[in-house]
């Protein structure tokens, strides 16, 4: 396997879903990596707000809570 750093300060628990691992930093940046034997960063998604809470998931919907907002992310369709 691999060892690496994605940067940022993290107090929220990572989330595993569909072969990916999702991290949310306290600085408000989400990082998505492949769950595998080699490091592969898939995305960085800043929301521009401080976040301390772990992700929540329900029926294919991802929820992100910042200090001032609650975001709902889902695939259109």
Residue, then its C-alpha position, 0 to 999 in steps of 0.5 A: x500500500x502507500x503512505x502520503x499526505x493530503x494536507x490540511x487539518x482533519x477532525x472529521x472522520x473520513x468516508x468510504x463509498x463506492x471505491x473512494x475515500x472522502x476527507x473534509x478538512x477543517x479549512x473547508x476543502x474536500x479531498x477524494x482519493x481512490x481506495x487502492x494500493x496506489x495513491x490517486x487523488x481524484x478531486x479537491x473541492x473547496x467550499x470556502x467555509x470552516x468545517x468540523x463535522x463528518x460527512x453524512x450519507x443517506x440514500x445516495x445523498x452526501x451532506x456536508x455541514x459547515x459552521x454556517x450552512x448545510x450542503x446537500x450533494x447528489x447526482x442529477x437524474 
